[in-house]
C-alpha cells in the first residue's frame, strides 16, 4: 500500500457516507420509459463527419412523452437525460459514450438562442428539497431552460459511495417551483395543493455481464415527470412559448470529462447569459 493515510481517509468517507440520497434514488427506480435511445456508432443520423453535438428535434410541450405503469399513467415526461456506453468489440471496455438530453425551454421571439448546447441550466440536487422559488425581477430576453441538471453527480456514478446514483441528475429548476408553488414531499418529489406534482424517476439497463466482474449498466438515465393537469399551467406561466428540445452528444472514450468541463464553463453558461436579466436563484 503506497499511501496508508489516503486509504484510511477513503475508508472513513465510505463508512460515514450518508445513505439518504442513494436510498432515495433506489426508491425512484422505474422501468425504462419508451424513449428514443441515445444514438450509437452505427446510427446513420449521427454519422455526419465533424458533428458531435447537435439539436435533433424541437416539439411542442403537449407532445411530451407519456410513461406507462402505475401510479404514473397519464403523467407526462417533461424532461429526460440518458447516457449510453458503447464497448470495444475486442477489449469489452468503453470505446465511446452517447448522451441524449430532452428538456423544456421558454423560446424567445426569433427561435433558439443556443441550439448547440443541452436544454438545461446548471442545477443542484438540493432543489428537490427546497420550497417555492423566488421569481426573478425580469425574465431573460433570450430562450432559457426551465429545468437544470446536476453535473456533480458524475463524481458519484456507480462508485461504492453512490450505490448506483446516475451520472447526471435532473433538478426541479426555479421556474416550475415558482409557477406551480411546489414544496418538498417524499424524497425526489415536489407537491402542490392537490398532492404530488413533480417526480424524478431513474433507471439502469443494458447490463454488461461477465464471469470475471459484477454486472454493470451500460445505459443509465433519469426523467422528470409532471402531473398532466399542470403541464398547461406551466406553459401559460412562461413568458414565451414552451417547447421540448432534443439534443444529442457523441464522445470518444477519454473525451467525456474534458468536454463536460468545457460545456460547464462555456456552453452551458451561454444558455442563460444574454442581454436580459438573469433568473434569481435561492
Order of alpha helices (4+ residues) and beta strands (2+ residues): alpha-alpha-beta-beta-beta-beta-beta-beta-beta-alpha-beta-beta-beta-beta-alpha-beta-alpha
